[in-house]
Amino acid sequence: MRIAYLIEVNPYKNSGIVKKINDQIEFWVQQGHDVEPFILWPKLKKGDKNYFVRGRLYSNEILNKLPDNFIKTYLTKIFTLPKIEKDLSQFSPDVLYIRQNIWYPGLTSVLSKYNTILEVNTVDTIEINHYSKFKKMVYNFGREKVLNSSKGIISVSPDILKHYEQYTHLLKKVVSNGINLSKINKIKKDENLDRVNFVFVGSNSMKWHGIDRIIELAKKFNEYFFNIVGYNKSDFKEVPNNMKFYGWVEKEELIEIYSKNHFGLGSFSNYLVGKKIDSTLKVREYLAYGLPVLLGHIDVDFKDCEFVFKITDDDGSFIDREEIKEYVEKNKNLIIDNKHLKIIDSSVKEKERLSFFELFLTK
């Protein structure tokens, strides 16, 4: 099978999304498929590292000189797409895979030529309300065009997929997020730690992460310590003394941080984007490193297990303090074995995805 992957993700930041895409492509290739990634993103500073392991970068030399912002990225997509369209035609894919993103002129004419499958990671009609009025206007203008130019949808959660039931022309499937367990070694907890440590990892400026709720949690449990990666202390007005903010860190430092924590923290405000059930990448990474997880939503793959604990009620409020404390003290030295995580291994998830792709070979 020839699979084209149109990637509109920042390649210069080693994010969870970049890691996920690399694992997807690696597995597809291992299974004998011909995979061609087309990476559409403006070049940033000279010498910046491209973290995608495969694929050609497409950008515009003139636009690369503009300041980094939404307009630069958007114009790069418009003026670079014709080159991608030509190369796509030469590759002639059986399937064109793309993460759902903003519409731009020329995109739908490309998508409609192929068996285009959208990967949907959010309830877009809700999440878009958290962005600028201009971006929201453009997104809403082109949303239907993108959906009507596609043939299928893969969603990471049933809560997301139910928002697309009216698009009867689309084949639909839920494939929750996975992680390549073979690439990650378990992190032993530091026995010299004088108190229980929690870690949250995320990208800045996403309200649904619920950092304000984690601050609230830290105030409830001043006997514990909370490490926040991806955000800066200056982003918040009042921060208790039992919190530390690291900003963005590279992989080596992140692993060091993981090694000094007992639990990972998931998102606590996913309800803001319509997701009471989700399968976030951060939760899978915590588990892969051996950390049990506390979160504020139901996980698709771990609805009832000892190492993923939902500490909010149906209204989003924290459950009783003593119930949380009892769980923490009982499980603070727990290290999650991979035998319990096979369901989220990327090999399992990508087999499901490829099986869905195969449905389009006769179309």
C-alpha positions in Angstrom: 0.0 0.0 0.0 1.3 3.5 -0.9 0.5 5.9 2.0 1.1 9.6 1.7 1.2 11.5 5.0 0.6 15.3 4.7 2.1 16.6 7.9 1.3 20.2 9.1 3.1 19.9 12.5 6.0 21.9 13.7 9.0 19.7 13.0 11.5 21.7 15.1 9.9 20.9 18.4 10.2 17.3 19.8 6.6 17.2 20.9 4.4 14.2 21.7 2.7 14.7 18.3 6.0 14.5 16.5 6.9 11.3 18.4 3.5 9.8 17.6 3.9 10.5 13.9 7.4 9.1 13.8 6.1 5.9 15.4 3.2 5.7 13.0 5.4 6.0 10.0 8.1 3.6 11.3 5.5 0.9 11.9 3.9 1.3 8.5 7.3 1.0 6.8 8.1 -2.1 8.9 4.9 -3.7 7.7 6.1 -3.3 4.1 4.2 -0.3 3.0 5.5 2.5 0.8 5.2 5.6 3.0 6.0 9.2 1.8 5.7 12.0 4.4 5.2 15.5 3.1 6.1 18.0 5.9 4.6 21.4 5.3 6.0 24.0 7.7 8.0 27.2 7.5 11.7 27.0 8.4 12.5 28.7 11.6 16.0 29.7 12.8 19.0 28.5 10.9 20.3 25.2 12.3 17.1 24.2 14.0 16.8 20.4 14.2 14.0 18.6 12.3 12.7 15.9 14.6 10.8 14.0 11.9 12.9 10.9 11.0 11.5 10.6 7.5 10.0 12.9 4.9 10.7 16.0 2.9 10.3 19.5 4.3 8.3 22.0 2.2 8.5 25.7 2.8 8.8 29.0 1.0 12.2 30.8 1.0 10.6 34.3 0.9 8.0 33.5 3.6 10.7 31.9 5.8 12.0 35.4 6.5 8.8 36.6 8.1 8.3 36.7 11.9 7.0 33.4 13.2 3.3 33.5 13.7 0.0 32.1 12.4 0.0 34.3 9.2 3.5 33.0 8.2 2.4 29.4 8.7 -0.9 29.9 6.9 0.7 31.6 3.9 3.4 29.0 3.7 0.7 26.3 3.4 -1.0 28.2 0.5 2.1 28.9 -1.5 3.8 25.6 -0.9 0.9 23.3 -1.6 1.3 23.4 -5.4 4.7 21.7 -5.1 3.3 19.1 -2.8 0.4 18.5 -5.1 2.8 17.8 -8.0 4.8 15.4 -5.9 1.7 13.7 -4.6 0.6 13.1 -8.2 3.9 11.4 -9.0 3.7 9.3 -5.9 0.0 8.3 -6.6 -0.9 7.1 -3.1 -3.6 4.6 -2.3 -4.3 6.6 0.9 -3.7 10.2 1.9 -3.5 10.6 5.6 -3.7 14.0 7.3 -4.3 15.3 10.8 -7.4 17.5 10.8 -6.3 21.1 10.6 -7.3 24.5 9.2 -8.6 24.9 5.7 -6.6 27.0 3.2 -7.0 27.7 -0.5 -6.1 24.7 -2.7 -6.3 22.1 0.1 -9.7 20.6 -0.7 -8.8 20.1 -4.4 -5.9 18.0 -3.3 -7.8 16.0 -0.7 -10.6 15.2 -3.0 -8.3 13.5 -5.6 -7.4 10.7 -3.2 -8.7 8.4 -0.5 -8.1 11.0 2.2 -8.4 10.0 5.8 -8.5 12.6 8.6 -7.1 11.9 12.0 -9.3 13.8 14.4 -7.8 14.5 17.9 -10.3 17.0 19.3 -13.8 18.3 19.2 -12.8 21.0 16.8 -16.0 23.0 16.9 -15.4 23.6 20.6 -11.7 23.9 20.7 -11.6 26.5 18.0 -13.4 28.9 20.4 -10.1 29.1 22.4 -8.2 30.6 19.5 -8.2 34.1 17.9 -11.4 35.4 16.1 -9.6 35.5 12.8 -8.4 31.9 13.1 -11.8 30.8 14.2 -13.4 32.6 11.2 -11.1 30.9 8.7 -11.4 27.5 10.3 -15.2 27.6 10.3 -15.3 28.8 6.8 -13.4 25.8 5.5 -14.4 23.1 7.9 -17.2 21.6 5.8 -15.0 21.8 2.7 -12.3 19.7 4.3 -14.8 17.1 5.6 -16.6 16.9 2.3 -13.3 16.4 0.5 -12.4 13.4 2.7 -13.4 9.8 2.6 -12.8 8.6 6.2 -12.1 9.7 9.8 -10.1 8.1 12.5 -10.7 9.5 16.0 -8.8 9.0 19.1 -11.9 8.9 21.3 -15.6 8.0 20.9 -16.5 11.3 22.6 -14.9 13.0 19.5 -16.3 10.7 16.9 -20.0 11.3 17.9 -19.6 14.9 16.7 -19.3 13.6 13.1 -22.3 11.2 12.9 -24.1 13.5 10.4 -21.3 13.0 7.8 -22.7 9.8 6.5 -20.3 9.7 3.5 -17.3 9.2 5.8 -16.2 5.8 7.0 -15.4 6.2 10.7 -13.3 4.4 13.3 -11.9 5.0 16.8 -8.2 4.3 17.2 -7.0 5.7 20.5 -3.5 7.0 20.9 -0.6 4.6 21.4 3.1 4.7 22.2 6.1 2.6 21.2 6.9 0.8 24.5 10.0 -0.8 23.1 11.7 2.7 22.9 11.2 3.5 26.6 12.9 2.2 29.6 11.3 2.1 33.0 12.3 4.9 35.4 13.2 4.0 38.9 11.9 6.3 41.6 14.6 8.1 43.6 14.5 6.5 47.0 16.1 9.7 48.5 13.0 11.8 47.8 11.6 13.3 51.0 8.1 13.6 49.7 5.8 12.4 46.9 6.3 14.1 43.6 3.9 14.6 40.7 4.7 15.7 37.1 2.6 17.3 34.4 3.9 17.7 30.8 2.1 19.7 28.2 2.4 22.5 25.6 1.8 26.1 26.8 -1.5 28.0 26.4 -3.9 25.1 26.3 -6.7 25.9 28.8 -8.0 22.3 28.7 -4.8 21.1 30.4 -6.3 22.6 33.6 -3.1 24.0 35.1 -5.3 26.2 37.3 -6.8 22.9 38.6 -3.4 21.5 39.3 -2.5 24.6 41.2 -5.7 24.1 43.2 -4.6 20.5 43.8 -1.2 21.6 45.0 -2.8 24.0 47.5 -4.9 21.0 48.9 -1.8 18.9 49.3 1.0 21.0 50.5 2.8 17.9 51.8 3.3 16.8 48.1 5.4 18.5 45.3 4.2 19.3 41.8 6.5 19.7 38.8 5.1 21.4 35.7 6.8 21.0 32.3 5.9 23.1 29.3 4.6 26.1 31.3 6.3 29.0 33.0 5.6 30.3 36.5 5.1 33.7 35.1 2.0 32.4 33.2 0.1 32.3 36.5 -0.7 34.8 39.3 -0.6 32.8 42.4 1.6 29.7 42.7 2.1 27.8 45.9 5.6 27.0 47.1 5.2 23.3 46.5 5.2 23.8 42.7 8.1 24.1 40.2 7.7 25.2 36.6 10.4 24.1 34.0 9.2 25.6 30.8 9.9 23.6 27.7 12.7 20.9 28.1 14.4 18.5 25.8 14.0 14.7 26.0 17.1 14.1 28.2 16.0 16.6 30.9 12.4 15.3 30.7 13.6 11.8 31.4 15.6 13.1 34.4 12.4 14.8 35.7 10.4 11.6 35.3 12.9 9.7 37.3 12.3 11.9 40.3 8.5 11.6 40.3 6.0 9.1 41.6 3.0 10.0 39.5 2.0 11.6 36.2 -0.8 14.1 36.0 -3.2 14.1 33.1 -5.4 17.0 32.0 -8.1 18.3 34.3 -10.2 20.5 32.0 -10.9 18.4 29.0 -14.6 19.1 29.4 -13.8 22.6 28.0 -13.3 20.9 24.6 -16.1 18.4 25.0 -14.0 15.4 26.0 -15.0 13.4 29.1 -13.4 10.4 27.5 -10.0 10.7 25.9 -6.6 9.1 25.1 -4.0 11.7 25.6 -0.4 11.1 24.6 1.0 12.4 27.9 -0.8 9.7 29.9 0.6 7.0 27.6 4.1 8.4 28.1 3.8 8.5 31.9 2.7 4.9 31.9 5.4 3.8 29.6 8.0 5.3 32.0 6.4 3.4 34.8 4.4 6.2 36.5 0.8 5.6 37.7 -1.5 8.5 36.6 -4.0 10.8 38.3 -6.3 12.6 35.9 -9.7 14.4 35.4 -11.3 12.4 32.6 -11.9 8.8 31.6 -9.2 7.2 29.5 -10.4 5.2 26.5 -8.1 2.2 27.3 -8.0 2.3 31.1 -11.5 2.8 32.3 -11.1 0.6 35.4 -7.6 -0.2 36.5 -5.4 0.5 39.6 -2.8 2.6 37.9 -5.0 5.2 36.2 -7.1 7.0 38.8 -9.7 9.7 38.0 -9.8 12.1 40.9 -12.7 14.2 39.8 -16.4 13.6 39.9 -18.9 13.9 37.0 -19.1 17.7 37.6 -15.3 18.1 37.4 -14.8 18.8 41.1 -12.1 16.9 43.0 -13.2 13.9 44.9 -12.7 13.7 48.7 -9.1 14.7 49.8 -8.7 11.6 51.9 -9.7 9.3 49.1 -7.0 10.9 46.9 -4.4 10.7 49.7 -5.2 7.1 50.4 -4.6 6.2 46.7 -1.3 8.2 46.5 0.2 6.7 49.7 -0.8 3.2 48.6 0.6 3.5 45.0 3.5 5.9 45.3 6.1 3.2 44.8 4.2 1.4 42.1 6.0 0.9 38.8 3.8 0.0 35.9 4.9 -3.1 34.0 4.6 -3.3 30.3 2.5 -6.5 30.5 -0.3 -4.2 31.6 0.2 -1.8 28.7 0.0 -4.0 25.7 -3.3 -2.4 24.7 -1.6 1.0 24.1 1.5 -0.3 22.3 1.8 1.5 19.0 2.1 -1.8 17.1 -1.4 -2.7 18.3 -2.9 0.7 17.4 -1.2 0.9 14.0 -2.4 -2.5 13.0 -5.9 -1.2 13.6 -5.2 1.9 11.6 -3.7 0.0 8.7 -6.7 -2.4 8.6 -8.9 0.7 8.3 -6.7 2.0 5.4 -7.2 -1.3 3.6 -11.0 -0.6 3.4 -10.2 2.1 0.8 -8.1 0.0 -1.6 -11.3 -1.1 -3.5 -12.8 2.4 -3.5 
